[in-house]
Amino acid sequence: MTRRLVSVIVPCRNGAATLPETLASVIDQSWPAVEIIVVENNSTDDSAAVARAALARHRGPWQVIVSAAPGQNAAREAGFSQCSGDYVQWLDADDTLGSDKIERQVLALDSSPDDDIAHGDWVWEQTVPNLRAPAGARLNLVIHAIAYGTREWRRCQHREHVVSCTFVTGPTTDYLLRLLADWWAPPHAYLVRRRAAEWLQEIRAWNPQMPCATDREYFTTAALHGFRFLHVPGANVVYSTRPNIDK
């Protein structure tokens, strides 16, 4: 049976410290047909060398390319221009995918041809170097969640230096309304069918001039255009917030 290829596009600026874990979460996916494209974006560390070393054990196609244009969105556009996949997985260089995230979403979209973009549930992990007041740290994370419009958290917990909250998005019959109501999920919670990704690339939905909230613009634009969203239970990811790392 031919497996649909998934292109995982990873923009990276100074991600040497987190890239090995991020790329391992892609290489170890249960879905075997995965292409990985790391886009080096004006790093001052050895991100490119770290990426190549981490990708050496990947059995599928991979490449590390350079985007001289500044900004994460320019890197995303550059990565998409090189990809070959039937589906596109966006992934920041400090986040991770659940081991069967891609498989669950590919199979769900393959079984639902009228849907264009799958989305799943996620964990938000905040690294706190001096975690002396876990309750306060949890409160801080929940406040951030409210600010992002993400109110479906199920639990908050902490371990050494890390506070985490689990968010269950659930299905909805009107995803556009959900987005316009200021709901949010990280970009790697989604899997985008190529026909949708190509249209969004053509209109530059990853707007290089947009200084912030770029993923909000991207997925809201998709919903405004009428692309259909499908919730896939169990397709989990981890969104990480670390000191001194810009998202």
DOZA-117215 format. One line per 2 residues: number of its first residue (from 1); their letters; for each residue x, y, z of C-alpha. Coordinates in steps of 0.5 Angstrom, whole numbers. Example, Ala and Ser with C-alpha at 12.3 -4.5 7.8 and 13.67 -1.06 7.14 Angstrom:
<rs>
1> AS> 25 -9 16; 27 -2 14 .
</rs>
This chain:
<rs>
1> MT> 0 0 0; 3 7 -2 .
3> RR> 3 11 4; 2 19 3 .
5> LV> 8 23 5; 8 28 10 .
7> SV> 13 34 10; 15 37 17 .
9> IV> 17 44 16; 22 46 22 .
11> PC> 24 54 22; 30 55 26 .
13> RN> 33 60 29; 38 59 34 .
15> GA> 35 52 36; 41 48 37 .
17> AT> 39 46 44; 32 44 43 .
19> LP> 33 41 36; 35 34 38 .
21> ET> 29 33 42; 24 36 37 .
23> LA> 27 32 31; 27 26 35 .
25> SV> 20 27 36; 19 27 28 .
27> ID> 24 21 26; 20 17 31 .
29> QS> 13 18 29; 9 11 28 .
31> WP> 7 14 21; 13 12 16 .
33> AV> 13 16 10; 16 23 13 .
35> EI> 20 28 10; 23 33 14 .
37> IV> 26 40 12; 29 44 17 .
39> VE> 30 52 15; 36 55 18 .
41> NN> 34 62 19; 40 67 21 .
43> ST> 42 63 27; 48 65 31 .
45> DD> 49 58 34; 51 51 30 .
47> SA> 43 50 29; 45 47 22 .
49> AV> 50 42 24; 46 40 30 .
51> AR> 40 39 25; 44 35 20 .
53> AA> 47 30 26; 40 29 29 .
55> LA> 37 27 22; 43 23 20 .
57> RH> 39 17 23; 32 19 19 .
59> RG> 30 13 14; 26 18 10 .
61> PW> 28 24 6; 31 30 9 .
63> QV> 34 37 8; 37 43 11 .
65> IV> 36 49 7; 38 56 9 .
67> SA> 33 62 9; 37 69 8 .
69> AP> 30 73 9; 29 75 16 .
71> GQ> 23 72 20; 20 65 22 .
73> NA> 15 66 16; 20 67 11 .
75> AR> 23 61 13; 16 57 13 .
77> EA> 15 60 6; 22 57 4 .
79> GF> 21 51 7; 14 50 4 .
81> SQ> 17 51 -3; 22 45 -3 .
83> CS> 17 40 0; 13 34 -3 .
85> GD> 8 32 1; 1 30 1 .
87> YV> 0 33 8; 4 39 11 .
89> QW> 6 39 18; 9 46 21 .
91> LD> 13 45 27; 17 50 31 .
93> AD> 24 48 33; 23 47 41 .
95> DT> 16 43 40; 15 36 40 .
97> LG> 10 31 37; 6 25 40 .
99> SD> 9 19 37; 3 17 33 .
101> KI> 0 24 32; 2 24 24 .
103> ER> -1 17 23; -8 19 27 .
105> QV> -9 25 23; -7 22 16 .
107> LA> -12 17 17; -17 21 20 .
109> LD> -16 26 14; -16 20 9 .
111> SS> -22 18 11; -26 24 11 .
113> PD> -24 27 4; -28 33 5 .
115> DD> -24 36 11; -18 40 10 .
117> IA> -14 41 16; -14 36 22 .
119> HG> -13 39 29; -11 35 36 .
121> DW> -10 36 43; -4 39 47 .
123> VW> 0 40 53; 3 47 54 .
125> EQ> 10 46 58; 13 52 61 .
127> TV> 20 52 64; 21 55 70 .
129> PN> 29 55 73; 27 57 80 .
131> LR> 21 53 81; 20 55 88 .
133> AP> 12 57 88; 9 51 84 .
135> AG> 2 54 85; 4 61 83 .
137> AR> 7 58 77; 1 54 75 .
139> LN> -3 60 76; 2 64 71 .
141> LV> 1 59 66; -7 59 67 .
143> IH> -7 67 66; -3 66 60 .
145> AI> -8 61 57; -14 65 58 .
147> AY> -10 71 55; -9 66 49 .
149> GT> -17 65 49; -15 57 50 .
151> RE> -20 56 56; -21 48 55 .
153> WR> -15 46 60; -16 39 64 .
155> RC> -11 39 69; -5 43 71 .
157> QH> 1 40 74; 8 41 76 .
159> RE> 15 37 76; 22 40 77 .
161> HV> 23 46 73; 17 45 69 .
163> VS> 9 47 70; 5 44 65 .
165> CT> -3 44 63; -7 39 58 .
167> FV> -12 42 53; -17 38 50 .
169> TG> -20 42 44; -26 38 42 .
171> PT> -30 38 36; -34 44 34 .
173> TD> -39 45 28; -36 52 27 .
175> YL> -29 52 27; -29 59 25 .
177> LR> -33 62 30; -28 58 35 .
179> LL> -22 62 32; -26 69 32 .
181> AD> -28 68 39; -20 68 41 .
183> WW> -19 61 41; -12 58 40 .
185> AP> -8 52 39; 0 52 37 .
187> PH> 1 51 30; 4 44 30 .
189> AY> -3 41 33; -5 42 26 .
191> LV> -4 37 20; -6 41 13 .
193> RR> -8 38 7; -3 40 1 .
195> RA> -9 43 -3; -10 48 3 .
197> AE> -3 49 4; -2 51 -3 .
199> WL> -7 56 -3; -5 59 3 .
201> QE> 2 59 1; 0 63 -6 .
203> IR> -4 68 -2; 2 69 3 .
205> AW> -2 67 9; 5 66 13 .
207> NP> 5 74 12; 13 76 13 .
209> QM> 11 83 15; 7 80 21 .
211> PC> 11 81 27; 7 77 32 .
213> AT> 1 72 32; 2 69 25 .
215> DR> -1 62 27; -7 66 29 .
217> EY> -7 69 22; -6 63 18 .
219> FT> -11 58 21; -16 64 21 .
221> TA> -15 65 14; -16 58 12 .
223> AL> -23 58 16; -25 64 13 .
225> HG> -24 61 6; -28 56 8 .
227> FR> -23 50 9; -26 45 14 .
229> FL> -23 43 20; -23 36 23 .
231> HV> -22 34 31; -18 28 32 .
233> PG> -18 25 39; -11 23 41 .
235> AN> -7 27 36; -3 30 42 .
237> VV> 3 35 42; 7 39 47 .
239> YS> 8 46 46; 14 49 50 .
241> TR> 15 56 53; 23 56 55 .
243> PN> 27 62 58; 31 66 53 .
245> ID> 27 63 47; 23 67 43 .
247> K> 16 63 40 .
</rs>
